[in-house]
Amino acid sequence: SEAVPDTILADSNYYMGRYDLQLGGNDHFFVSVWHQRSPAKFSSVLPRPLASESFTDPQNSWVSRFNYDKTIRGALLNHTSIGYLNRNEGYGCVNQDFADDFPQIAGVASHDVPPYISFNGRAFGAFGCPGGPSHESITTRPTFIINDIVTWTRGAHTMKVGMEYRKIMGNLHGANNEAGSFDFQPGATGLLGVNSGSPIASFLLGAVDNANATFRAVNSSYPRQHAWIVHAGDTWRVSDTLTVDYGLRWDYFSPSSEKYDRFSFFDRDGENAGAGGRPGRLAFAGDSFGEASFHARYPEQNWYGAYAPRVGAVYSWHDKTVLRAGWGIFYTQAFYPGWGGGIVQDGFSTSPSFSSRLGGIQPAFFLEEGFPQNFEAPPIIRTDYRNGQTILYRPIDANQRSYSHQWNITLDRQLGHDLALSIAYVGSAGRRLPSSIDPINAVDPRHLSMGPALADEFERGMTSLHGVPLPYAGWVEQMTGCSPSIAQALRPFPQYCHDLQGLNENHGESRYNSLQVKLERRLASGCYGLVSYT
């Protein structure tokens, strides 16, 4: 039978409350609380002991607000707001309560859930779960914000000055795949080159075709960011026909860090001892990891240049014509795609894998032998640990955040008692937008003239191939995540297997220009007709 269709938030309950308090004529408080909660769901195709699906528990959210308005005197007001938001999620294996009913495979990191067993050779299904227990896989995302705005009206001016502080956090826990994933193919019970064998028969023999398991020195990460914002502005009624708004905003968003500096990333300039001393290494945040330390909590340089002026004006030409215009600069937050806050913990965990040989006839190992132990267990604090693999790259200039210039000019004209026309020019220019256009480890296009020879591979003992030198001694042996090809050897950082595309690269640009026309007519009985064109 099919699993019952469901969603994470199905059958949720929602709760909301608000309390207002007025003290005298000058002080007003209100508190609001919003809460969402979803029940755990255990839908699965197979019976629960064999299920490979996951469930979520807890699954809830909190949003709380506190506001305080103070009238200091008639023309001087203060508004203070404090907010808190949190998302609580826990993901576990549907069959986690049946772990003791299954044989426990020796050598894996944990037996808290049954192992994941798959049969890919003949399109059989799978049983077991590649996840972990729900109590070790809980993630929360608390965020705090406080802001304060003072408004002062004096003569023809209405002035506002304010500040804001944000604390953005994540508390991520995971224990996925610690019981291991084991795949069975027909090769171990078949003949080489003949369509034969059965993955079920291989399973009954315990002959594993390929397997992997995750081992962790730490099973949690705590991304952290904060932001400071200050702003000031004035609305100046110059005359009965002209009003001008102007202001300035400044903000700073920190790059994301890990609360305990358990965070590693690509250091473009650091010396890689395992790559012949060439630049480009795995670095560890902070100062606690000896020569592998980066001596800073994140790879980006702090940037404090987010000044955002804004100006606007409204001019009443006469009682039927109004001209409006405005221009401003607007910055976004420090952006990291995905749910991890830009944090990777290479060196703090490892997922060794083992595969069959001789075309699948010789198994990787037998279940009764347990998971092989010929791998380096974490923590692995070495600058060359990711050589021959991929690595997280966060560009050093990425804290110079995305922004846009935005401008508009609008003419509003009343054409009659019940007809109004609006004509506007609206434009914007985006700068430093999120992008994937500037990898730093791509092969120089001038080498493309080598054609198919770029795919030719170095072999052990070679010092050059087609005139291209071996990058460094031991390079061929290190290339476990990609082939030791000429193209790989010609990369600026040949010790790494991908283009080193910045996770939070922001080198994009945009341009927008538009003419917007709107014609509005008031009809009888309070109805309106609107026609617009952009």
C-alpha positions as CSV (number, residue, x, y, z in Angstrom):
1,S,0.0,0.0,0.0
2,E,1.0,3.6,-0.5
3,A,2.0,5.9,2.4
4,V,-0.8,8.2,3.5
5,P,-0.2,11.6,1.8
6,D,0.7,14.1,4.5
7,T,2.7,17.3,5.1
8,I,4.8,18.4,8.0
9,L,2.3,21.0,9.2
10,A,-0.9,19.0,8.6
11,D,-3.2,18.9,11.6
12,S,-1.5,21.8,13.2
13,N,-3.1,23.8,16.1
14,Y,-2.6,27.5,16.2
15,Y,-2.9,29.7,19.3
16,M,-2.8,33.5,19.5
17,G,-3.3,36.0,22.3
18,R,-2.8,39.7,22.9
19,Y,-2.9,41.9,26.0
20,D,-3.1,45.7,26.0
21,L,-2.5,48.0,29.0
22,Q,-2.9,51.8,29.0
23,L,-1.4,53.6,32.0
24,G,-2.7,57.1,32.2
25,G,-2.6,59.1,29.0
26,N,1.1,58.7,28.2
27,D,2.0,55.0,28.4
28,H,0.7,52.1,26.3
29,F,1.9,48.5,26.5
30,F,0.9,45.4,24.6
31,V,2.2,41.8,24.5
32,S,1.3,39.3,21.9
33,V,2.0,35.5,21.6
34,W,1.5,33.3,18.6
35,H,2.2,29.6,18.7
36,Q,1.9,26.7,16.2
37,R,2.2,23.0,17.1
38,S,2.0,19.9,14.9
39,P,1.6,16.3,16.1
40,A,4.1,13.6,15.2
41,K,3.1,11.5,12.2
42,F,4.4,8.0,11.5
43,S,3.2,7.3,7.9
44,S,5.2,4.6,6.1
45,V,4.9,2.2,3.2
46,L,6.2,-0.9,5.1
47,P,5.3,-1.8,8.6
48,R,6.9,0.5,11.1
49,P,9.8,-1.9,12.2
50,L,10.9,-1.9,8.5
51,A,10.1,1.6,7.6
52,S,12.7,3.9,5.9
53,E,10.6,7.1,6.3
54,S,11.3,9.8,8.9
55,F,8.9,11.7,11.2
56,T,9.1,15.1,12.8
57,D,8.7,15.8,16.5
58,P,8.8,18.4,17.9
59,Q,7.4,20.6,15.2
60,N,6.3,24.0,16.5
61,S,6.9,27.7,16.3
62,W,6.8,30.6,18.7
63,V,6.4,34.3,17.8
64,S,6.3,36.8,20.7
65,R,6.1,40.6,20.7
66,F,6.3,43.3,23.3
67,N,5.7,47.0,22.5
68,Y,5.8,50.1,24.6
69,D,4.7,53.5,23.4
70,K,5.6,56.5,25.6
71,T,4.4,60.1,25.1
72,I,7.2,62.1,26.6
73,R,5.5,65.3,25.9
74,G,2.9,66.3,23.2
75,A,5.3,66.4,20.3
76,L,7.9,63.9,21.5
77,L,7.1,60.2,21.3
78,N,9.1,57.0,21.9
79,H,8.3,53.5,20.5
80,T,10.1,50.4,21.8
81,S,9.6,46.9,20.4
82,I,11.1,43.6,21.4
83,G,10.5,40.4,19.4
84,Y,11.3,36.7,19.7
85,L,10.8,34.0,17.1
86,N,11.8,30.3,17.3
87,R,11.2,27.3,15.1
88,N,11.7,23.9,16.8
89,E,12.1,20.9,14.6
90,G,13.1,17.3,15.4
91,Y,13.5,14.6,12.7
92,G,13.7,10.9,13.6
93,C,13.4,7.5,12.0
94,V,9.8,6.1,12.1
95,N,11.3,2.7,13.2
96,Q,13.7,4.1,15.9
97,D,11.8,2.3,18.7
98,F,12.6,-1.1,17.0
99,A,16.4,-0.8,16.9
100,D,16.8,-3.6,19.4
101,D,14.8,-6.0,17.2
102,F,17.5,-5.9,14.5
103,P,21.0,-7.5,14.5
104,Q,23.5,-4.8,15.4
105,I,26.3,-4.4,12.9
106,A,29.6,-4.0,14.7
107,G,31.9,-1.1,14.0
108,V,29.3,1.6,13.3
109,A,29.0,4.7,15.4
110,S,25.6,4.0,17.0
111,H,22.8,1.4,17.2
112,D,20.1,3.9,18.2
113,V,18.2,3.1,15.0
114,P,18.2,0.1,12.7
115,P,20.7,0.2,9.8
116,Y,19.5,1.1,6.3
117,I,19.5,-1.9,4.0
118,S,18.9,-1.4,0.2
119,F,18.8,-3.7,-2.8
120,N,19.5,-1.8,-5.9
121,G,20.5,-4.6,-8.3
122,R,17.0,-5.7,-9.2
123,A,14.9,-2.7,-8.2
124,F,13.9,-4.2,-4.9
125,G,12.8,-1.8,-2.1
126,A,14.8,-0.9,1.0
127,F,14.2,-1.2,4.7
128,G,15.6,0.6,7.7
129,C,16.4,4.3,8.1
130,P,19.4,6.4,7.1
131,G,18.5,9.0,9.6
132,G,18.9,9.1,13.4
133,P,16.8,9.2,16.6
134,S,14.6,12.2,17.0
135,H,16.0,13.2,20.4
136,E,19.4,13.7,18.8
137,S,18.2,15.5,15.7
138,I,16.5,18.6,17.2
139,T,17.0,22.0,15.6
140,T,15.9,25.3,17.0
141,R,16.3,28.7,15.3
142,P,15.8,31.4,17.9
143,T,16.0,35.0,16.8
144,F,15.8,38.2,18.9
145,I,15.2,41.7,17.8
146,I,14.9,45.0,19.7
147,N,14.3,48.4,18.2
148,D,13.6,51.9,19.4
149,I,12.3,55.0,17.5
150,V,12.0,58.5,18.8
151,T,9.7,60.8,16.9
152,W,9.8,64.6,17.4
153,T,7.5,67.1,15.7
154,R,8.8,70.6,15.8
155,G,7.4,73.3,13.5
156,A,7.4,72.1,9.9
157,H,9.6,69.1,10.7
158,T,8.8,65.6,11.9
159,M,12.1,64.0,12.8
160,K,12.7,60.3,13.6
161,V,15.8,58.7,15.0
162,G,16.1,55.0,15.7
163,M,18.2,51.9,16.3
164,E,17.8,48.2,16.0
165,Y,19.7,45.1,17.2
166,R,19.2,41.6,15.8
167,K,20.6,38.3,17.1
168,I,20.1,35.5,14.6
169,M,20.9,31.9,15.8
170,G,20.6,28.3,15.0
171,N,21.0,25.2,17.2
172,L,21.4,22.3,14.9
173,H,21.8,18.7,16.1
174,G,22.1,15.6,13.9
175,A,22.9,11.9,14.1
176,N,22.0,10.8,10.6
177,N,23.5,7.5,9.2
178,E,25.4,6.6,12.4
179,A,23.9,3.1,12.2
180,G,25.3,2.8,8.6
181,S,23.8,2.3,5.1
182,F,24.5,-1.1,3.4
183,D,23.7,-1.9,-0.2
184,F,23.4,-5.4,-1.7
185,Q,23.9,-6.1,-5.4
186,P,23.6,-9.3,-7.5
187,G,27.4,-9.4,-8.2
188,A,28.4,-11.3,-5.1
189,T,26.1,-14.2,-6.1
190,G,26.5,-13.9,-9.9
191,L,29.1,-14.5,-12.6
192,L,31.3,-11.7,-14.0
193,G,29.9,-10.5,-17.3
194,V,26.7,-12.5,-17.1
195,N,23.3,-11.1,-16.1
196,S,23.0,-13.3,-13.0
197,G,22.9,-13.2,-9.2
198,S,20.4,-11.8,-6.8
199,P,20.7,-8.9,-4.3
200,I,18.5,-10.9,-1.9
201,A,20.8,-13.9,-2.1
202,S,23.8,-11.5,-1.5
203,F,22.0,-10.1,1.5
204,L,21.4,-13.6,2.9
205,L,25.1,-14.3,2.7
206,G,25.8,-10.9,4.2
207,A,28.0,-9.9,1.2
208,V,27.9,-6.1,1.2
209,D,28.5,-4.5,-2.2
210,N,28.9,-0.9,-0.8
211,A,28.4,0.7,2.5
212,N,29.0,3.9,4.4
213,A,28.5,5.3,7.9
214,T,29.0,8.6,9.6
215,F,31.3,9.1,12.6
216,R,31.1,12.4,14.5
217,A,33.4,14.1,17.0
218,V,30.6,16.6,17.5
219,N,27.0,16.2,16.5
220,S,25.9,19.8,16.6
221,S,26.6,23.2,15.2
222,Y,25.5,26.6,16.4
223,P,25.4,29.3,13.6
224,R,25.4,32.8,14.9
225,Q,24.9,36.3,13.4
226,H,24.1,39.7,14.7
227,A,23.2,43.0,13.2
228,W,23.3,46.7,14.3
229,I,21.1,49.3,12.6
230,V,20.8,53.1,13.2
231,H,18.8,55.5,11.1
232,A,17.6,59.1,11.1
233,G,15.1,61.0,8.9
234,D,13.1,64.1,8.6
235,T,9.8,65.0,6.9
236,W,10.0,68.7,6.2
237,R,6.9,70.6,5.1
238,V,8.7,73.4,3.2
239,S,5.4,75.0,2.1
240,D,1.8,74.3,1.5
241,T,2.7,72.8,-1.9
242,L,6.1,71.1,-1.2
243,T,7.1,68.4,1.3
244,V,10.5,66.8,1.3
245,D,11.7,63.6,3.0
246,Y,15.3,62.8,3.6
247,G,17.2,60.4,5.8
248,L,20.2,58.2,6.3
249,R,20.4,54.5,7.4
250,W,23.5,52.6,8.4
251,D,23.6,48.9,9.2
252,Y,26.1,46.1,9.9
253,F,25.4,42.4,9.5
254,S,28.1,40.1,10.8
255,P,29.2,37.1,8.7
256,S,28.0,33.8,10.2
257,S,30.2,32.1,12.8
258,E,29.9,29.0,14.9
259,K,29.4,29.5,18.6
260,Y,32.3,27.2,19.6
261,D,34.4,27.7,16.5
262,R,33.7,24.2,15.3
263,F,33.8,25.3,11.7
264,S,36.1,24.8,8.8
265,F,36.5,26.4,5.4
266,F,38.7,27.1,2.4
267,D,41.6,29.5,3.1
268,R,42.8,30.8,-0.2
269,D,46.2,32.1,1.0
270,G,47.1,29.6,3.6
271,E,49.9,27.0,2.9
272,N,48.7,23.5,2.3
273,A,51.4,21.2,3.7
274,G,49.9,18.1,2.0
275,A,50.0,19.9,-1.4
276,G,53.6,20.7,-1.7
277,G,53.2,23.9,0.2
278,R,51.1,25.5,-2.4
279,P,48.4,28.0,-1.3
280,G,44.8,26.9,-0.6
281,R,44.1,24.8,2.6
282,L,41.4,23.7,5.0
283,A,41.4,26.2,7.9
284,F,39.6,26.0,11.2
285,A,37.9,29.0,12.8
286,G,39.4,30.7,15.8
287,D,42.7,30.0,17.6
288,S,42.2,26.6,19.1
289,F,43.5,24.3,16.4
290,G,47.2,25.0,16.3
291,E,48.8,25.5,12.8
292,A,45.4,24.8,11.2
293,S,43.7,27.8,12.9
294,F,42.5,30.6,10.8
295,H,42.8,33.1,13.7
296,A,39.4,34.6,12.9
297,R,35.9,33.3,13.4
298,Y,34.9,33.4,9.8
299,P,36.6,33.8,6.4
300,E,35.0,37.1,5.3
301,Q,36.3,40.5,6.2
302,N,33.9,42.7,8.2
303,W,32.4,45.5,6.2
304,Y,31.0,48.6,7.7
305,G,30.2,50.6,4.6
306,A,26.5,50.1,4.3
307,Y,25.4,53.8,4.3
308,A,22.0,54.2,2.7
309,P,20.8,57.8,2.0
310,R,17.2,58.3,0.8
311,V,15.4,61.4,-0.4
312,G,11.9,62.0,-1.7
313,A,9.6,65.0,-2.5
314,V,6.0,65.7,-3.2
315,Y,5.0,68.9,-5.0
316,S,1.4,69.9,-5.5
317,W,1.5,71.8,-8.8
318,H,-2.1,72.8,-8.3
319,D,-5.2,71.3,-6.9
320,K,-5.5,68.7,-9.7
321,T,-1.8,67.8,-10.3
322,V,0.7,66.3,-8.0
323,L,4.4,65.4,-8.8
324,R,6.2,62.8,-6.7
325,A,9.9,61.7,-6.9
326,G,12.2,59.7,-4.8
327,W,15.6,58.0,-4.7
328,G,17.3,55.7,-2.2
329,I,19.9,53.0,-1.6
330,F,18.7,49.8,0.1
331,Y,20.9,47.0,1.5
332,T,20.0,43.4,2.2
333,Q,21.1,41.1,5.0
334,A,24.2,38.9,4.9
335,F,22.8,36.0,2.9
336,Y,23.7,32.2,3.2
337,P,21.7,29.8,1.1
338,G,20.4,26.6,2.7
339,W,19.5,25.8,6.3
340,G,23.0,25.5,7.8
341,G,23.8,29.2,8.1
342,G,26.9,28.7,5.9
343,I,28.6,26.4,8.5
344,V,30.4,23.2,7.5
345,Q,32.3,21.0,9.9
346,D,34.9,19.1,7.7
347,G,37.3,17.4,10.1
348,F,34.8,17.1,12.9
349,S,33.0,14.2,11.1
350,T,33.7,11.7,8.5
351,S,31.7,9.3,6.3
352,P,34.0,6.5,5.2
353,S,32.7,4.3,2.4
354,F,33.7,0.9,1.1
355,S,32.9,-0.7,-2.3
356,S,33.1,-4.1,-3.9
357,R,36.0,-5.1,-6.3
358,L,36.5,-7.2,-9.3
359,G,33.3,-6.0,-11.0
360,G,31.2,-6.6,-7.9
361,I,32.2,-10.3,-7.4
362,Q,34.3,-9.6,-4.4
363,P,32.2,-8.0,-1.7
364,A,33.4,-4.9,0.2
365,F,33.0,-7.0,3.3
366,F,30.7,-9.4,5.1
367,L,28.2,-8.2,7.7
368,E,29.4,-10.7,10.2
369,E,32.9,-9.0,10.0
370,G,31.4,-5.6,11.0
371,F,32.0,-2.2,9.4
372,P,35.7,-1.9,8.4
373,Q,37.8,0.3,10.7
374,N,40.6,1.2,8.3
375,F,39.8,4.9,8.2
376,E,40.9,8.0,10.2
377,A,38.3,8.8,12.9
378,P,37.4,12.4,13.7
379,P,38.4,14.9,14.9
380,I,40.9,15.3,11.9
381,I,42.5,18.7,12.3
382,R,44.7,18.9,9.3
383,T,45.1,21.6,6.6
384,D,45.2,18.9,3.9
385,Y,42.2,16.9,5.1
386,R,40.0,17.8,2.2
387,N,42.7,17.4,-0.5
388,G,41.2,15.4,-3.4
389,Q,37.7,16.3,-2.3
390,T,35.4,19.4,-2.3
391,I,35.6,22.1,0.2
392,L,33.4,25.0,1.5
393,Y,34.4,28.4,0.0
394,R,33.1,31.7,1.4
395,P,34.7,34.6,-0.5
396,I,36.6,37.1,1.6
397,D,34.6,40.1,0.2
398,A,31.2,38.5,0.6
399,N,30.3,40.7,3.6
400,Q,30.1,43.6,1.2
401,R,26.4,43.1,0.9
402,S,23.9,43.3,-1.9
403,Y,22.2,46.6,-2.5
404,S,20.2,48.5,-5.0
405,H,19.6,52.1,-6.1
406,Q,15.9,52.7,-6.5
407,W,14.3,55.8,-8.0
408,N,10.9,56.9,-9.3
409,I,9.1,60.0,-10.6
410,T,5.3,60.0,-10.8
411,L,2.8,62.5,-12.1
412,D,-0.8,62.2,-10.8
413,R,-3.5,64.2,-12.6
414,Q,-7.2,64.4,-12.0
415,L,-8.9,64.6,-15.4
416,G,-12.4,65.2,-14.2
417,H,-14.8,64.7,-11.3
418,D,-14.5,60.9,-11.4
419,L,-11.4,60.2,-13.5
420,A,-7.7,60.1,-12.5
421,L,-4.5,59.4,-14.4
422,S,-1.1,58.4,-13.0
423,I,2.1,58.2,-15.1
424,A,5.3,57.0,-13.5
425,Y,8.9,56.1,-14.4
426,V,10.3,53.5,-12.0
427,G,13.8,52.2,-12.1
428,S,16.4,50.3,-10.1
429,A,20.0,49.1,-10.4
430,G,21.1,46.1,-8.3
431,R,24.7,45.7,-7.3
432,R,26.6,42.8,-5.7
433,L,23.6,40.5,-6.1
434,P,23.8,36.8,-5.1
435,S,25.5,35.0,-8.0
436,S,27.3,31.9,-9.2
437,I,29.4,33.4,-12.0
438,D,32.9,33.8,-10.6
439,P,34.5,30.4,-9.5
440,I,38.1,30.7,-8.5
441,N,39.2,27.1,-9.4
442,A,38.0,26.9,-13.1
443,V,40.5,25.9,-15.8
444,D,41.9,28.8,-17.7
445,P,40.0,29.0,-21.1
446,R,43.4,29.2,-22.9
447,H,43.9,25.5,-22.1
448,L,40.7,24.5,-23.9
449,S,42.8,24.2,-27.1
450,M,44.1,20.9,-25.7
451,G,40.7,19.4,-26.5
452,P,40.1,15.8,-25.5
453,A,43.6,15.5,-24.0
454,L,42.3,17.5,-21.0
455,A,40.5,14.2,-19.9
456,D,43.7,12.1,-20.1
457,E,44.7,11.0,-16.6
458,F,48.0,10.9,-14.8
459,E,49.1,7.5,-13.5
460,R,51.3,6.8,-10.5
461,G,55.0,7.5,-11.2
462,M,54.3,10.1,-13.9
463,T,55.9,13.5,-13.5
464,S,54.2,15.1,-16.5
465,L,51.6,14.3,-19.2
466,H,51.4,16.0,-22.6
467,G,53.8,18.6,-21.3
468,V,51.7,19.4,-18.1
469,P,53.7,18.8,-14.9
470,L,52.4,16.8,-12.0
471,P,51.1,19.4,-9.5
472,Y,53.0,17.9,-6.5
473,A,54.3,14.5,-5.3
474,G,51.4,12.3,-4.1
475,W,48.8,14.2,-6.0
476,V,47.5,11.2,-8.0
477,E,46.9,9.2,-4.8
478,Q,45.0,12.1,-3.2
479,M,42.5,12.4,-6.0
480,T,39.8,10.2,-4.5
481,G,36.9,12.5,-5.2
482,C,37.8,13.2,-8.8
483,S,40.0,11.8,-11.5
484,P,43.7,12.9,-11.7
485,S,43.2,14.4,-15.2
486,I,45.2,17.0,-17.0
487,A,42.2,19.4,-16.6
488,Q,42.3,18.8,-12.8
489,A,46.1,19.4,-12.8
490,L,45.6,22.8,-14.6
491,R,43.2,24.2,-12.0
492,P,44.6,27.1,-9.9
493,F,44.1,24.8,-6.8
494,P,44.5,21.3,-8.2
495,Q,44.2,19.8,-4.7
496,Y,40.5,20.5,-4.8
497,C,37.9,18.7,-7.0
498,H,35.5,21.4,-7.9
499,D,35.3,25.0,-9.3
500,L,35.3,26.6,-5.8
501,Q,32.1,28.5,-6.4
502,G,31.6,30.9,-3.5
503,L,28.6,29.8,-1.3
504,N,27.7,33.5,-0.7
505,E,29.2,35.0,-3.8
506,N,27.6,38.3,-4.7
507,H,29.0,39.6,-7.9
508,G,25.8,39.9,-9.9
509,E,24.1,43.0,-11.2
510,S,20.7,44.0,-12.5
511,R,18.9,46.9,-14.2
512,Y,15.2,47.7,-14.3
513,N,13.4,50.5,-16.1
514,S,9.7,50.8,-16.5
515,L,6.9,53.1,-17.6
516,Q,3.7,52.6,-15.4
517,V,0.4,54.1,-16.5
518,K,-2.7,53.8,-14.4
519,L,-6.2,55.1,-15.2
520,E,-8.8,55.0,-12.5
521,R,-12.5,55.9,-12.7
522,R,-15.0,56.1,-9.9
523,L,-18.3,54.5,-10.9
524,A,-21.7,54.7,-9.3
525,S,-22.6,52.9,-6.1
526,G,-19.1,53.2,-4.7
527,C,-17.5,51.0,-7.4
528,Y,-14.2,51.7,-9.1
529,G,-12.7,50.8,-12.5
530,L,-8.9,50.5,-12.8
531,V,-6.8,50.0,-15.9
532,S,-3.0,49.8,-15.6
533,Y,-0.1,49.1,-17.9
534,T,3.6,48.5,-17.2
